[in-house]
Amino acid sequence: MAVYNALCVSKLLYGCEDWVLYRRYIKTLEHIPCLQRMLRLHWWDKVPHVEIRHRAPCLSMEAVIAERQLRWTGYANQMPENQLPRRVLYGELRRPKICWRTVLYKRFKDCLKATL
């Protein structure tokens, strides 16, 4: 598991500190089939995902991403005000007026508020 976490998970989540996550992306990132193969479990064993994560001590991808994003936000918050990451974090973008045709996308701030 240590090798899996060090190699596979770190490669998979490279740069996740600034991702805006939707539920469908998190579902895609989950690595339950890999854990099942490492634990030699089959689909007919009907082991729930929580039990699989408990047997192979690892966090869900959503928890790992939230932890990394909060850590990065703490670093950006300590930067001087003129540096680009801090300006981007606290900057505001003009969003389109809300009407029935407009699709509003989540911002990074929205994801952080949901995490907190």
Secondary structure, DSSP 8 states (H G I E B T S, - for coil): -HHIIIIIIHHHTTTGGG----HHHHHHH--HHHHHHHTT--GGG---HHHHHHHTT---HHHHHHHHHHHHHHHHHHS-TTSHHHHHHH---------TT------HHHHHHHH-
